[in-house]
Amino acid sequence: MAGLVRGNRYTPFAAILLFGIVWEIAVRVSGINALLMPPPSAVLVRLVDMLGPGRGATPDFLLLRHIGMTLLALLIGFFLAALVSSAVGLIMGMNRAVYAWLNPIISMFMVIPNIAFVPVIILWMGLGLETVIVVVITGSCFPIIYTAAAGVQSVPQRMIWAAQTAGASRRQILTTVLLGATMPYLIAGHKLALGRAWRAVIAGEIFASTTYGVGFMIFDARTFLDSEAMFVGLIVVGLIGVTLERVLFGFVERRTVEKWGVSTAKDV
Amino acid sequence: MGNVKISAEKVEKRYNPGAPNEVLAIENITLDIQDGEFVALLGPSGCGKSTFLFMVGGFEKPTEGTLRLNGQPIDGPGANRGIVFQEYVLFPWQVVSKNIAYGLRIAGVSQAEQDRRVAELINMIGLQGFESAYPESLSGGMKQRVAIARALAYDPEILLMDEPFGALDAQTRARMISDLTRIHATTHKTTLFVTHSVEEAILLSDKIALFSARPSRIKRVFEIDLPHPRRVTDDGFVTFEREILESLEQEVSDTLDGRLDSAG
């Protein structure tokens, strides 16, 4: 019990449970209008209900359809961003001139909130999945480029000398030294980018989605004053976001940088 | 034996030539190193001995004079040399055996031959049982053994060592010195060994090139004709040590004076 209070592996669950209890009590004691602020018990019932078969005009497994569409847009966008941005970042790190010319531009793009791109992208592409994917790309490409370039520049000169002395060509230095040495940075960058991509896909769906998607669901529920569905959406966004960042990249980190004993920024 | 392996003729090295922050690191070095010789480059810190080593490695170019390897001017790094740094610089994402086999993989040697060669080297450096350990889990001395094995794996003609034992504790250093003596006796690799430890230099070398304070010249070359294994208590050791220390102290005080002058 003392360990739980000071913080152990069960503390996160207990903390979330306590948060739910406080929320429940607050709603009930204050007598606030449940249309504006539903109690978590009602939200959970609604969440389970939305996972099951539909009623009337509501299709079956409605929540899963929303989640599936969101994950599809996220994965396509993130995958495209990861592929292109890693390459651009590595080239920037290896070539002084490319770095000197691209870095100011990327630094400027990085400080623009991702959501500010959305109206422009809608203007160009209209509404739909493609638009959401492009929003995800703009949200996740810059952290990857930036950290990949920083990673290459952090490789000790002597590590490259050691490889050159063993007879490695430029191409071999890239594949046998730079990629491995940059891995902690690449992982940190992709982790950060996936978090950004998740925020971007929800924001993108709120504005640009017309059928399914968790972001669309939240926005659409507002039209019907369906606050329970809105809170279901928020909980789903939180749960999946944490899972993506901690669990997925926790796994990658355990298999690579932690095994190698290389330090990396743990919680970006 | 007896052939000149590395020959430096009036080598000069300036950094940022022509710029206001120009530094003359090496003024004039002329030095011949014979095939199979173990030569220590000894001098006060910041005297340019590592710079000279890096020029032999092909990472830096002399601004004047010529530096030859087997009679050919040195033009860039290559697999006929192996290098060991003070900070080990192993590849942290590869296990010990992969680190050692690096140069063999680069050369496209067959897996069977790689395995055979790695086993031989693991034996030589006494790291049996650590083949699949990651470098981070090893002590400094063990890391440096792996770095030496990595540099020897592809059988280079010359071993370049930049203060390889500088970061090790005294006991580990003593073990490494006797191991390196043994390795040199079996491999007969021409070795350039940068150090600021007079003790290391006398214990290991056939020849010690004493560098002057910057801008450096070779102040004097000592032929260390003592039999191996050498001990710090041997009469011959003590005689050389006294002689070299006297010569070195002069350079150290010149270096410090220079720093005081530029600070004032």
Boltz contact constraints between the chains, C-beta under 6 A:
constraints:
  - contact:
      token1: [A, 158]
      token2: [B, 85]
      max_distance: 6.0
  - contact:
      token1: [A, 158]
      token2: [B, 89]
      max_distance: 6.0
  - contact:
      token1: [A, 159]
      token2: [B, 89]
      max_distance: 6.0
  - contact:
      token1: [A, 161]
      token2: [B, 59]
      max_distance: 6.0
  - contact:
      token1: [A, 162]
      token2: [B, 89]
      max_distance: 6.0
  - contact:
      token1: [A, 164]
      token2: [B, 77]
      max_distance: 6.0
  - contact:
      token1: [A, 165]
      token2: [B, 77]
      max_distance: 6.0
  - contact:
      token1: [A, 165]
      token2: [B, 81]
      max_distance: 6.0
  - contact:
      token1: [A, 165]
      token2: [B, 83]
      max_distance: 6.0
  - contact:
      token1: [A, 166]
      token2: [B, 79]
      max_distance: 6.0
  - contact:
      token1: [A, 166]
      token2: [B, 102]
      max_distance: 6.0
  - contact:
      token1: [A, 166]
      token2: [B, 103]
      max_distance: 6.0
  - contact:
      token1: [A, 166]
      token2: [B, 106]
      max_distance: 6.0
  - contact:
      token1: [A, 167]
      token2: [B, 79]
      max_distance: 6.0
  - contact:
      token1: [A, 167]
      token2: [B, 106]
      max_distance: 6.0
  - contact:
      token1: [A, 168]
      token2: [B, 106]
      max_distance: 6.0
  - contact:
      token1: [A, 172]
      token2: [B, 106]
      max_distance: 6.0
  - contact:
      token1: [A, 180]
      token2: [B, 93]
      max_distance: 6.0
  - contact:
      token1: [A, 260]
      token2: [B, 92]
      max_distance: 6.0
  - contact:
      token1: [A, 260]
      token2: [B, 93]
      max_distance: 6.0
  - contact:
      token1: [A, 260]
      token2: [B, 134]
      max_distance: 6.0
  - contact:
      token1: [A, 261]
      token2: [B, 136]
      max_distance: 6.0
  - contact:
      token1: [A, 262]
      token2: [B, 92]
      max_distance: 6.0
